[in-house]
Amino acid sequence: MDHDTEDLVVQLSTRIGMIMEDTSMLALTVRGMDPVGRRAALRKIEQAAGRIHALVAAANALKS
């Protein structure tokens, strides 16, 4: 893997970590939410999971 590709994989991984960090705070607050807030939070968590999945797929494609 060349240096530029390696740097891009690191950047993607860093972004994944940032999304996970932000989402974990939301996930930890679900317990105290009303049902409407909980549904909204779960949608946001699901969207974050989708973004993480896409970024992991991109990083995996680059390392091949």
PyRosetta script that sets phi, psi and omega in degrees:
from pyrosetta import init, pose_from_sequence

init()
pose = pose_from_sequence("MDHDTEDLVVQLSTRIGMIMEDTSMLALTVRGMDPVGRRAALRKIEQAAGRIHALVAAANALKS")
pose.set_psi(1, 128.8)
pose.set_omega(1, 180.0)
pose.set_phi(2, -76.2)
pose.set_psi(2, 168.0)
pose.set_omega(2, -174.5)
pose.set_phi(3, -60.5)
pose.set_psi(3, -42.5)
pose.set_omega(3, -179.0)
pose.set_phi(4, -63.9)
pose.set_psi(4, -41.5)
pose.set_omega(4, 178.9)
pose.set_phi(5, -66.2)
pose.set_psi(5, -43.4)
pose.set_omega(5, 178.2)
pose.set_phi(6, -60.3)
pose.set_psi(6, -41.6)
pose.set_omega(6, 178.6)
pose.set_phi(7, -62.7)
pose.set_psi(7, -41.0)
pose.set_omega(7, 179.2)
pose.set_phi(8, -65.5)
pose.set_psi(8, -40.4)
pose.set_omega(8, 177.3)
pose.set_phi(9, -62.3)
pose.set_psi(9, -40.9)
pose.set_omega(9, 177.9)
pose.set_phi(10, -63.7)
pose.set_psi(10, -42.7)
pose.set_omega(10, 178.1)
pose.set_phi(11, -62.5)
pose.set_psi(11, -43.3)
pose.set_omega(11, 177.5)
pose.set_phi(12, -62.4)
pose.set_psi(12, -42.9)
pose.set_omega(12, 179.4)
pose.set_phi(13, -64.0)
pose.set_psi(13, -38.6)
pose.set_omega(13, 177.6)
pose.set_phi(14, -63.5)
pose.set_psi(14, -42.9)
pose.set_omega(14, 179.0)
pose.set_phi(15, -63.8)
pose.set_psi(15, -39.3)
pose.set_omega(15, 176.6)
pose.set_phi(16, -58.6)
pose.set_psi(16, -46.6)
pose.set_omega(16, 179.3)
pose.set_phi(17, -61.2)
pose.set_psi(17, -39.0)
pose.set_omega(17, 179.1)
pose.set_phi(18, -65.3)
pose.set_psi(18, -43.1)
pose.set_omega(18, 177.8)
pose.set_phi(19, -62.8)
pose.set_psi(19, -43.6)
pose.set_omega(19, -179.9)
pose.set_phi(20, -62.0)
pose.set_psi(20, -41.8)
pose.set_omega(20, -179.9)
pose.set_phi(21, -62.9)
pose.set_psi(21, -48.4)
pose.set_omega(21, 179.4)
pose.set_phi(22, -61.8)
pose.set_psi(22, -42.0)
pose.set_omega(22, -177.3)
pose.set_phi(23, -70.8)
pose.set_psi(23, -32.7)
pose.set_omega(23, -179.7)
pose.set_phi(24, -63.0)
pose.set_psi(24, -37.4)
pose.set_omega(24, 178.1)
pose.set_phi(25, -63.8)
pose.set_psi(25, -40.7)
pose.set_omega(25, 177.4)
pose.set_phi(26, -64.5)
pose.set_psi(26, -45.3)
pose.set_omega(26, -178.3)
pose.set_phi(27, -61.6)
pose.set_psi(27, -35.3)
pose.set_omega(27, -179.1)
pose.set_phi(28, -72.5)
pose.set_psi(28, -16.9)
pose.set_omega(28, -179.4)
pose.set_phi(29, -97.8)
pose.set_psi(29, -2.6)
pose.set_omega(29, -177.5)
pose.set_phi(30, -59.1)
pose.set_psi(30, -35.4)
pose.set_omega(30, -175.9)
pose.set_phi(31, -55.3)
pose.set_psi(31, -40.0)
pose.set_omega(31, -176.1)
pose.set_phi(32, -89.3)
pose.set_psi(32, 6.1)
pose.set_omega(32, -176.3)
pose.set_phi(33, -88.5)
pose.set_psi(33, 153.1)
pose.set_omega(33, 171.2)
pose.set_phi(34, -74.6)
pose.set_psi(34, 167.5)
pose.set_omega(34, -175.5)
pose.set_phi(35, -56.4)
pose.set_psi(35, -38.7)
pose.set_omega(35, -179.6)
pose.set_phi(36, -67.7)
pose.set_psi(36, -45.0)
pose.set_omega(36, 177.4)
pose.set_phi(37, -63.1)
pose.set_psi(37, -38.0)
pose.set_omega(37, 179.8)
pose.set_phi(38, -64.7)
pose.set_psi(38, -43.3)
pose.set_omega(38, 178.4)
pose.set_phi(39, -62.1)
pose.set_psi(39, -42.8)
pose.set_omega(39, 178.8)
pose.set_phi(40, -63.6)
pose.set_psi(40, -42.7)
pose.set_omega(40, 179.0)
pose.set_phi(41, -63.3)
pose.set_psi(41, -42.0)
pose.set_omega(41, 179.8)
pose.set_phi(42, -65.4)
pose.set_psi(42, -35.0)
pose.set_omega(42, 174.8)
pose.set_phi(43, -63.7)
pose.set_psi(43, -42.5)
pose.set_omega(43, 178.3)
pose.set_phi(44, -64.2)
pose.set_psi(44, -39.8)
pose.set_omega(44, 178.0)
pose.set_phi(45, -64.6)
pose.set_psi(45, -41.7)
pose.set_omega(45, 178.5)
pose.set_phi(46, -63.2)
pose.set_psi(46, -42.2)
pose.set_omega(46, 177.8)
pose.set_phi(47, -62.7)
pose.set_psi(47, -41.8)
pose.set_omega(47, 178.8)
pose.set_phi(48, -63.1)
pose.set_psi(48, -40.9)
pose.set_omega(48, 178.5)
pose.set_phi(49, -62.1)
pose.set_psi(49, -38.5)
pose.set_omega(49, 177.0)
pose.set_phi(50, -64.6)
pose.set_psi(50, -41.5)
pose.set_omega(50, 177.6)
pose.set_phi(51, -64.6)
pose.set_psi(51, -42.3)
pose.set_omega(51, 178.2)
pose.set_phi(52, -60.8)
pose.set_psi(52, -45.3)
pose.set_omega(52, 179.9)
pose.set_phi(53, -58.3)
pose.set_psi(53, -44.9)
pose.set_omega(53, -179.8)
pose.set_phi(54, -64.3)
pose.set_psi(54, -40.7)
pose.set_omega(54, 179.9)
pose.set_phi(55, -68.0)
pose.set_psi(55, -39.0)
pose.set_omega(55, 176.9)
pose.set_phi(56, -64.7)
pose.set_psi(56, -41.3)
pose.set_omega(56, 178.6)
pose.set_phi(57, -62.3)
pose.set_psi(57, -40.9)
pose.set_omega(57, 178.2)
pose.set_phi(58, -64.3)
pose.set_psi(58, -44.1)
pose.set_omega(58, 179.4)
pose.set_phi(59, -63.2)
pose.set_psi(59, -40.7)
pose.set_omega(59, 178.9)
pose.set_phi(60, -65.8)
pose.set_psi(60, -37.3)
pose.set_omega(60, 179.1)
pose.set_phi(61, -65.5)
pose.set_psi(61, -34.5)
pose.set_omega(61, -178.8)
pose.set_phi(62, -72.1)
pose.set_psi(62, -33.4)
pose.set_omega(62, -176.2)
pose.set_phi(63, -79.1)
pose.set_psi(63, -10.9)
pose.set_omega(63, -179.3)
pose.set_phi(64, -75.2)
pose.dump_pdb("model.pdb")
